[in-house]
Amino acid sequence: MPGTETLRTYVQTWHCDEMGHMNVRHYLGMFDDAAFVLIAMIGHVTDDTYGWADVQHTLRYLQETPRGTAIVVTSELVKLGGKSMTVLHRMTDAATGDVLAEAETVTVYFDLKARKAAPIPDHFREALQAL
């Protein structure tokens, strides 16, 4: 399966709801952690000038994820625009390889002073394409 590994973790009891599987709020948190790892992998360091802001999430829950599941998230660049990128994050069961959930996220490069999207610098574009 294509993509770069951006997170490896474990589903704890406190991630689960009364039905015994991971609650939806924790999927997004894990995908968000994977996104921050991806951004760090391309060399972005958080400062007071520029950051990255998610503007759209499309989540697909494909299988139940019970407590005790070891998971791996991979992230794959789907589209690279002038000011945004679309990334497909895929969560799999580390033991079986089954795909548990996917999140397609549109993220903009964000000017923190002007509070609006800004052009993605070439060095980040090249690093994203290299993944």
N, C-alpha and C positions, 0 to 999 in steps of 0.2 A: 504494500500500500504506500503511495507517495506521501511525502511530508517529512518534516523535521521534528524529532521528539522535543517537546517543549514542557512536558510535565510528567512526573511519575509520582503517584500517591496511592492512598489506601482509603477505602470507604469505612469510616468509623461509625459506631452505633449512633452517635449524636447527629450524623448526616441524614439519618433515616426518619421517616414519618411512621405513623401508626400502622401503615400497611406493610412495613418491613423493608421498604426499598428507599434508595436515596431520594430525598425531597428535591423538587425542581430548583429550589433556590440555590442549592449547592452545586448543581451542574454549571450554572452561569458563573459562580465564583471560581470554579476550577478552570473553566474556559478563560476567564479573565486573568487568572494567574498565568496560564499558558501564553496569553497575549503579551503580558509584561515580560515574560522570558524571551519571547520572539523579538520584542523591541530591544531588549538588552543585547541579544545576539547580533543585531545589526549595528550595534555601537551607540545607540541612543543613551545618553545619560540625562536623567531628569534635572532640569534647572528651572529658573524663573522666566525663561524666554519662550521655549517651545515644548510641546508635549504631543500626545496622541489622544484623540477623543473618539470613542465609539459612537456612531450615529444610527446604527441599525444592527439588530440581531435577528437571525432566523434560526430557531432551535428545533431539532428533530430528536425525539426520544424514541429509540429503536428497540431497546430491551430494558427490562427491569435491572436495576443495579443494587443488589443486596449488600448489607454490611459484610465486611470481610473481603470485598472485591478489590484486588490490586488493579489499578488502572494506569494506562499510558495515554497521554494526549499528544497527537502529532498535529502540526500546523502547516498548511500549504497555501502559498500565494495563488489566488485564483485570478485576480485582476489588479493591475496597477495603473491608476489614473494620475492626473497632474497633482491633485491634492489629497487623494484617498487611495486606500488599498482595500481589497476584499480578500479575506482569509477564511479558509475552511479549516476549522479545528475538529478533529475526529477523536473521540474517546473510545478506547478499546479495553477489553478485559485482558490484562497482562498474561493470564494463564491460558486462555483459549483463543485469543485473537479476535473474538467476536466484537463487532462494532456495537457499542452501547448507545451512543448519542453523537450528534454532530451539531456544530454551531457555525453558521456562515455569518461573519461579522464585517461590516463596513466601518473602517476607521479613517479619520482624517488627521493629517498633520495639523497641529493647532497652535496658532500664535496666541500665547497667554496674555500678552499686553493688549492686542487688538481684539481678542476674544472671537476669533474667526479662523476658518481654514486658511492654510498657507500652502504654497508649493512645496512638495517633498524635495529636499535637497538631493542632488545627484549621488552623493556617497551613500545615502540610505537606499535610494532606488537600486543602485548597483548591488548593495549587500542583500536586499530583498530578492532580487533576481537570481543571485548566486545560491540562495537556499534552494 
